Amino acid sequence: MAIPVRLTVGNTANHRAINLEATGFNLAIERNISAFAMPFNNAFKAGIDPNMALTSINIQGVLTDDRSAVIGASSDTMTIDFSSFYPKLDPGFWYTSLFGIMALIKQLHAPVSTTSAVSASTSGSWSVDTGGIGASYIFTVGDKIYADNGKEIGTITAISSGAITIGAGTAIALKKNQRILSHSPASFLHGKGFLLMPQYWTIPGNEPDPSRPTTPIAYRFDGNNSPTAGGGSATPTFVTGSQPENGNIPTISIPIKGVYATPTTNPANALAAIVKAAIENTTPVTTKKTTAAGGQSSNDTFSVAYGDADETVLIITQKNTGKSLHAVDSFPPGGLINATSGQGILEWRHTRYVTPRSISNAGTFETVENPYRPAHTLFQGGSDKQLPKSAGDKAQDLIGIFANSPVGTEDDIVGIQIPYDTLVTSNSVSTEVRNFFLTFGKTITKDMKSSDGNTRPASQPIDLIGRSNNSATNVSGQSSSSLINAVTTIFEGIANVIEDIWITYDTKSSGNRGGMLIIPARLAIHQEAGQPYYTFDMRLHAAQHKIAP
């Protein structure tokens, strides 16, 4: 029976597996030591062991014709879960302020509360407890204020040491000791949002603006306008003039005012519904294409469906098939904004109230990264159409890759996964499959090096985090000054090598990556006349980091 071995080929952003049928393998580890006898010490032996272990892997196998049918291309899919971000119950219930986004807003705000019950009123002067800090350190005239259920109270028109005066408001009643905040979910999220990258735009040559190949479609929350789910009539709209081919960030505005405070359904469901409508917006976001079929709108680019019975989870699928060639964090902490036009989304960071240590620093704030974003996954799972290959096709693939695989390119051979059966980490009396692995570093414990700590299933892909994905390969084509280019490339290569050596020495440790990172060293392919198969013999060397000009 053949041993199913996987070669990992490609950089961190775009890697694939080559499945091989191995008939055998040899794994040799040689420690680079020096042993010698000490003179004048009665044949005493000493050794120098710098823990320099060289690992080489020889794989022998056979290449045969595929007997499988054509495997069709599939699409990348991601999810966004709003169920823990917004509550599933009416925010009027007192305990909804203890969870989700309102709880986060309360944590960020200075403790302010009413000192007595306030009947429904649109204006008046209200006494508030600010913990001795003074209302002027916390609020400013003109601020809108909200109750801890997210409902708007009104606008501050005057401030004294222990009271605030409210102008026009929404006529809500407040209980004694009820929290007063300067943010509601709508105001807190205003300008923030998420990003979706069309798979078609990740293919070189398909970008609307080749100078900005990683520009996605932005979906920005609008806390000033209310949709039907929030008691209004606003709908998601494309921001006029934000086409990417003009150097802009294509942006779709999502109205969310009232979605939390006065929803017509549960808040999480209401937010998911308006986000779904934004993704299904049919206004063209570009004059170019978003799919191979010729789509131009968000609706042409993505399909979206509910992923749970409560309709609070969205499943978003690329309509263009194939694997995305680079990933984009849908909720980036740093946001993505065009400073000139304001297109895109604001950063997912916020100001947090600093508990005063003295009156001198009372009311101070600091900017921190927002740890509380909607739970989501990256686009994943897509694949290109796979045609059956002959033994000769497979031989040529290996020959071409071994003969020319610059570091950091999509043809760089970076890892190998060789399976073995385990009993020690199996959950039953039957064996489970793991991959052989290597480690380095002083902080790696015994269990992390041995089979005892290998709980990672062999089916998982190898971990390439930290592996270099930069290529210094010159692919610009012919030049009239090839000698100058060659000299320049040599000096740039020397600089790259020095930088990579420093990175290598600065790397502290690494545990189980689900396989072994390698450098290809040798490939031999053999065929006997008349036989429908090829045999191969390849040699690889373990290397956690590659250094190359």
C-alpha positions in Angstrom: 0.0 0.0 0.0 1.3 3.4 -1.0 2.1 6.1 1.7 0.0 9.3 1.0 2.6 12.1 1.1 1.7 15.8 0.5 4.1 18.4 -0.8 3.1 22.0 0.0 3.9 24.4 -2.9 3.4 28.2 -2.9 3.8 31.2 -0.6 1.7 32.0 2.5 -1.0 33.7 0.5 -1.4 31.2 -2.2 -0.3 27.6 -1.5 -1.6 24.2 -2.8 -0.9 20.6 -2.1 0.7 18.0 -4.5 -0.4 14.5 -3.4 2.2 11.8 -4.0 2.0 8.0 -3.7 5.2 7.1 -1.9 6.5 3.6 -1.8 9.0 4.4 0.9 10.9 7.2 2.6 14.1 7.7 4.6 14.4 10.4 7.2 17.9 11.0 8.5 19.0 13.3 11.2 22.7 14.1 11.6 23.9 16.2 14.5 26.9 18.3 13.6 29.2 17.5 16.5 32.9 17.4 17.1 34.4 14.7 19.4 38.0 14.4 20.3 40.4 13.1 23.0 42.0 15.5 25.4 45.8 15.4 25.5 47.6 14.6 28.7 44.4 13.4 30.4 44.5 9.6 30.2 42.4 9.3 27.0 39.6 11.6 28.3 37.1 12.3 25.5 35.2 15.6 25.0 32.6 16.7 22.5 31.2 19.9 21.2 27.5 19.8 20.5 26.0 23.1 19.3 22.6 21.4 18.7 23.0 21.7 15.0 20.8 18.9 13.7 20.6 18.5 9.9 17.5 16.7 8.7 17.3 15.1 5.2 14.3 13.3 3.7 14.4 10.9 0.8 11.0 10.0 -0.8 10.6 7.2 -3.3 7.3 6.7 -5.1 5.4 6.1 -8.3 3.4 8.4 -10.6 0.4 6.9 -12.3 -2.5 8.1 -14.5 -5.5 9.6 -12.6 -8.7 7.6 -12.9 -11.0 10.2 -11.3 -13.4 12.4 -13.3 -13.1 16.1 -13.6 -13.6 17.9 -10.3 -15.5 21.2 -10.8 -14.4 24.5 -9.4 -15.9 25.7 -6.1 -16.3 29.1 -4.5 -14.9 30.7 -1.4 -17.3 31.1 1.5 -17.2 33.1 4.8 -19.6 33.8 7.7 -20.5 36.8 9.9 -22.3 36.0 13.2 -24.3 38.9 14.8 -25.9 36.7 17.5 -23.4 37.7 20.2 -22.8 41.2 19.0 -26.5 42.3 19.2 -28.9 40.7 21.6 -31.6 38.4 20.3 -34.2 40.0 22.7 -35.8 43.4 22.8 -33.3 45.8 24.4 -36.1 47.1 26.6 -35.4 44.1 28.9 -33.1 45.2 31.6 -30.6 42.3 31.2 -29.9 43.1 27.6 -27.6 45.9 28.7 -25.4 43.3 30.5 -24.4 41.6 27.3 -23.2 42.4 23.8 -22.5 45.8 22.4 -24.2 47.8 25.1 -22.1 46.1 27.8 -19.0 47.2 25.8 -20.2 50.8 25.5 -20.8 50.9 29.3 -17.3 49.6 30.0 -15.9 52.4 27.9 -17.9 55.2 29.4 -17.4 57.1 32.6 -20.0 56.1 35.3 -22.9 58.6 35.1 -26.4 57.9 36.3 -29.6 59.7 37.3 -30.0 60.6 40.9 -33.8 60.3 40.7 -36.5 58.9 38.4 -37.3 61.1 35.4 -40.7 61.0 33.8 -41.0 61.1 30.1 -39.9 64.5 29.0 -38.3 66.2 26.0 -36.5 68.9 28.0 -35.4 69.9 31.5 -32.5 69.9 33.9 -31.6 66.5 35.4 -29.3 65.8 38.3 -26.7 63.2 37.7 -24.2 61.3 39.7 -20.7 61.5 38.1 -18.7 60.0 41.0 -17.4 63.4 42.1 -15.7 64.0 38.7 -18.0 66.7 37.4 -20.3 66.4 34.4 -18.2 68.9 32.4 -15.3 66.4 32.3 -17.4 63.8 30.7 -20.0 65.7 28.5 -19.9 68.7 26.2 -22.8 70.9 25.2 -24.2 69.6 22.0 -23.6 65.9 22.8 -26.4 63.5 22.3 -26.9 61.2 25.2 -28.5 57.8 25.5 -29.9 55.4 28.1 -28.2 52.1 28.8 -30.8 50.4 26.6 -29.5 52.3 23.6 -32.5 54.7 23.3 -31.8 58.4 22.6 -32.6 60.8 25.5 -31.8 64.1 23.9 -29.2 66.8 23.3 -27.3 68.5 26.1 -27.8 72.3 26.0 -26.2 73.2 29.4 -23.9 71.6 32.0 -23.3 72.4 35.7 -21.2 70.5 38.2 -23.9 68.0 39.1 -26.6 68.5 36.5 -27.2 68.5 32.7 -29.9 70.3 30.8 -31.6 68.4 28.0 -33.1 70.0 24.9 -35.3 68.2 22.4 -35.4 64.5 22.9 -37.4 61.4 22.4 -39.6 61.6 25.6 -38.4 58.4 27.3 -38.7 57.8 31.1 -35.6 57.0 33.2 -35.3 55.0 36.4 -33.3 56.2 39.4 -29.7 55.2 39.1 -30.0 54.4 35.4 -26.8 54.8 33.4 -26.5 57.6 30.9 -24.1 57.2 28.0 -22.7 59.3 25.2 -23.0 56.4 22.7 -25.7 54.1 21.4 -24.9 51.1 19.2 -25.8 53.2 16.2 -23.5 56.1 17.1 -20.8 53.7 18.3 -20.8 51.9 14.9 -21.3 54.9 12.8 -18.5 54.9 10.1 -17.2 51.5 11.0 -18.1 48.5 8.8 -16.6 45.5 7.0 -14.8 44.6 3.8 -15.4 42.0 1.2 -12.8 41.2 -1.6 -14.2 39.9 -4.9 -12.3 36.7 -5.7 -12.1 37.9 -9.4 -10.1 41.0 -8.2 -7.5 38.9 -6.5 -6.4 37.5 -9.9 -3.6 39.6 -11.4 -4.9 41.7 -14.3 -8.5 41.8 -13.1 -8.1 44.6 -10.6 -10.0 47.8 -11.4 -7.0 49.7 -10.4 -3.7 47.7 -10.8 -1.8 50.2 -8.6 -4.0 49.2 -5.7 -4.6 45.4 -6.2 -5.9 44.8 -2.6 -8.8 47.3 -2.7 -12.0 45.6 -1.6 -15.7 46.6 -1.5 -16.4 48.5 1.8 -19.8 48.2 3.6 -20.1 51.1 6.1 -22.6 51.5 8.9 -24.6 54.7 8.9 -25.9 55.6 12.4 -27.8 58.7 11.2 -30.4 57.0 9.0 -33.0 54.4 10.0 -34.0 51.3 7.9 -37.4 49.6 8.0 -36.1 47.3 10.8 -35.3 50.4 12.9 -38.6 52.1 12.2 -37.5 54.2 9.2 -37.4 53.7 5.4 -33.7 54.1 4.5 -32.1 51.4 2.3 -28.4 50.5 1.7 -27.0 52.8 -1.0 -23.8 52.9 -3.0 -21.7 56.0 -2.3 -21.7 58.0 -5.6 -18.2 58.5 -7.1 -16.5 55.8 -5.1 -15.6 53.5 -8.0 -12.2 51.9 -7.5 -10.9 52.6 -11.0 -10.8 56.3 -10.1 -8.5 55.7 -7.1 -11.4 55.4 -4.6 -12.8 52.7 -2.2 -16.1 51.4 -3.5 -18.4 51.9 -0.5 -22.0 50.8 0.3 -23.7 52.7 3.2 -25.8 50.6 5.6 -28.5 52.5 7.6 -28.6 51.1 11.2 -30.2 53.9 13.4 -32.9 52.4 15.5 -32.0 48.8 14.6 -30.9 48.3 18.3 -33.0 50.8 20.2 -36.4 50.5 18.4 -36.2 47.3 16.3 -39.3 45.8 14.6 -37.7 42.4 15.3 -34.9 41.1 17.6 -31.9 43.4 17.2 -29.5 40.7 16.0 -32.0 39.6 13.3 -32.6 43.2 12.3 -28.8 43.9 11.9 -28.3 40.8 9.9 -31.2 41.6 7.7 -30.0 45.1 6.8 -26.4 43.8 6.2 -27.8 41.1 3.9 -29.7 43.8 2.0 -26.5 45.8 1.6 -24.6 42.8 0.2 -27.5 42.2 -2.2 -27.4 45.9 -3.4 -27.6 46.0 -7.2 -26.0 49.3 -8.0 -22.8 48.9 -10.0 -19.7 49.6 -7.8 -17.3 49.8 -10.8 -17.4 50.3 -14.5 -15.1 47.3 -14.8 -16.0 43.7 -13.8 -16.4 42.0 -10.4 -16.8 38.5 -11.9 -15.7 36.6 -15.0 -19.3 36.6 -16.1 -19.3 40.4 -16.2 -21.0 41.5 -13.0 -20.5 45.0 -11.6 -22.6 45.1 -8.4 -22.2 43.6 -4.9 -25.2 41.4 -5.7 -23.4 40.2 -8.9 -20.4 39.4 -6.9 -21.6 37.7 -3.7 -24.6 35.5 -2.7 -25.7 35.7 0.9 -28.0 33.4 2.9 -28.9 32.9 6.6 -26.9 30.2 8.4 -29.2 29.6 11.4 -32.8 29.4 12.3 -32.8 32.7 14.1 -31.5 34.4 11.0 -28.6 36.1 12.8 -25.7 34.4 11.0 -24.9 35.3 7.3 -23.2 32.9 4.9 -21.5 34.9 2.1 -20.3 33.0 -1.0 -18.2 34.3 -3.9 -20.1 33.9 -7.2 -16.8 33.7 -9.1 -15.3 30.2 -8.6 -11.8 29.5 -7.5 -9.6 30.2 -4.5 -8.9 33.8 -3.6 -5.2 34.6 -4.2 -4.9 36.9 -1.2 -7.0 37.3 2.0 -8.5 40.5 3.5 -9.6 40.8 7.1 -13.2 41.7 6.9 -13.1 43.7 10.1 -9.6 45.2 10.2 -8.7 47.0 13.4 -7.1 49.7 11.4 -10.0 50.2 9.1 -9.6 51.3 5.5 -10.4 54.9 4.7 -9.7 57.4 1.9 -8.6 60.5 3.8 -9.6 62.8 1.0 -13.1 61.5 0.2 -13.9 59.7 3.5 -14.8 56.5 1.6 -14.3 53.2 3.2 -14.6 52.2 6.9 -13.2 53.7 10.0 -10.8 51.8 12.3 -12.2 49.4 14.8 -10.7 51.3 17.7 -12.3 53.3 20.3 -11.7 55.7 23.2 -11.9 54.2 26.7 -12.5 56.2 29.9 -9.5 56.2 32.2 -10.5 55.8 35.9 -9.1 58.9 37.6 -6.4 58.6 40.1 -6.7 62.3 41.0 -8.8 65.2 39.9 -6.0 66.3 37.6 -6.5 63.4 35.2 -10.3 63.1 35.7 -12.1 62.6 32.5 -9.2 61.5 30.4 -9.5 58.9 27.7 -7.2 56.6 25.8 -7.5 55.0 22.4 -7.5 51.2 22.4 -8.1 48.5 19.9 -11.7 47.3 19.8 -11.7 43.6 20.9 -15.3 43.2 20.3 -16.2 42.8 16.6 -18.8 40.5 15.1 -17.5 37.0 15.0 -16.5 36.1 11.4 -14.4 33.8 9.3 -12.2 34.5 6.3 -13.1 33.5 2.7 -12.0 29.9 2.3 -12.8 26.6 0.7 -12.7 27.7 -3.0 -10.8 25.7 -5.6 -10.1 25.7 -9.3 -11.3 23.1 -11.8 -9.2 20.0 -11.5 -8.7 17.9 -14.6 -7.4 14.3 -14.4 -3.6 14.1 -15.1 -1.5 11.4 -16.7 1.6 10.0 -15.1 3.6 12.1 -17.6 1.7 15.3 -16.6 2.6 14.7 -13.0 6.3 14.0 -13.9 6.4 17.3 -15.9 4.9 19.2 -12.9 7.6 18.0 -10.6 10.4 18.6 -13.1 9.3 22.1 -13.7 8.8 23.0 -10.1 12.1 21.4 -8.9 14.0 23.0 -11.8 12.8 26.6 -11.1 11.1 27.5 -7.8 12.2 30.9 -6.6 11.7 31.6 -2.9 8.4 33.2 -2.1 6.7 32.5 -5.4 3.6 30.3 -6.0 5.9 27.5 -7.2 8.2 27.5 -4.1 8.3 24.1 -2.5 7.9 24.9 1.2 6.8 21.9 3.1 6.0 18.2 3.3 3.5 16.1 5.3 4.3 12.5 6.0 1.6 10.6 7.9 2.0 8.1 10.7 -0.4 6.2 12.9 -0.7 7.1 16.6 -2.2 5.4 19.6 -0.9 7.7 22.3 -3.1 10.7 21.2 -6.0 8.6 19.9 -9.4 9.0 21.6 -10.1 5.3 21.1 -8.4 1.9 20.9 -8.0 2.5 17.1 -5.1 4.4 15.6 -5.4 8.0 14.4 -3.3 9.7 11.8 -0.8 12.4 12.5 2.1 14.1 10.5 5.8 13.9 11.4 7.1 17.3 12.5 10.2 19.1 13.6 10.7 21.9 16.2 13.4 24.3 17.2 14.1 26.7 20.1 14.9 26.4 23.9 11.3 27.0 25.0 10.0 23.8 23.3 9.1 21.3 26.0 9.5 17.5 25.8 5.8 17.0 25.1 5.9 19.5 22.3 8.6 17.6 20.6 7.2 14.1 21.0 4.1 12.2 19.8 2.5 12.9 23.2 1.8 16.5 22.2 0.8 15.8 18.6 -2.9 16.2 18.6 -3.1 17.9 15.2 -5.0 15.7 12.6 -3.0 14.8 9.5 -5.8 16.2 7.3 -5.1 19.8 8.4 -2.9 21.9 6.1 0.7 22.8 7.1 1.1 26.0 9.0 3.2 28.6 7.0 2.8 31.6 9.4 6.2 33.4 9.6 7.5 31.7 6.4 8.9 34.3 4.0 6.5 35.1 1.2 8.6 37.8 -0.5 10.3 37.1 -3.8 13.1 39.1 -5.2 12.7 37.5 -8.6 13.0 39.8 -11.6 10.1 39.1 -13.9 10.1 42.4 -15.8 11.3 40.7 -19.0 14.0 41.8 -21.4 16.0 45.0 -20.8 18.4 47.0 -23.0 20.8 47.3 -20.1 20.9 43.7 -18.9 24.4 44.1 -17.3 23.3 47.0 -15.1 20.2 45.1 -14.1 22.3 42.1 -13.3 24.7 44.1 -11.1 21.8 45.8 -9.4 20.1 42.5 -8.8 23.3 41.1 -7.2 23.6 44.0 -4.7 19.9 43.8 -3.9 20.3 40.1 -3.5 23.2 40.5 -1.0 21.1 43.0 1.0 18.2 40.5 1.0 20.4 37.7 2.2 21.8 39.8 5.1 18.2 40.8 6.1 17.1 37.1 5.9 20.0 36.0 8.0 19.1 38.5 10.7 15.4 37.4 10.6 16.6 33.8 11.0 18.8 34.5 14.0 16.0 36.6 15.6 13.5 33.8 15.3 13.1 32.3 18.8 11.2 29.0 18.6 8.6 27.1 16.7 6.4 24.1 17.6 4.4 21.6 15.6 3.4 23.1 12.3 1.6 20.0 11.1 4.5 18.9 8.9 8.1 19.9 8.0 9.2 23.0 6.3 11.8 22.1 3.6 14.1 23.0 0.8 14.1 20.8 -2.3 17.5 19.4 -3.1 17.2 16.6 -5.7 14.7 14.9 -8.0 15.2 11.8 -10.1 12.5 10.4 -12.4 12.7 7.1 -14.1 10.6 5.3 -16.6 11.2 2.0 -18.3 10.1 1.6 -21.9 6.6 0.4 -22.3 5.5 1.0 -18.8 2.6 3.4 -18.1 4.1 4.8 -14.9 7.1 6.7 -13.7 9.1 6.2 -10.5 10.6 9.1 -8.6 13.2 9.7 -6.0 13.4 13.1 -4.3 15.6 14.5 -1.6 14.6 17.3 0.7 16.2 19.1 3.5 14.4 20.6 6.5 14.6 24.4 6.8 12.3 26.6 8.9 13.5 29.7 6.9 14.9 30.1 3.4 17.6 32.6 2.6 17.8 33.6 -1.0 18.7 36.7 -3.0 
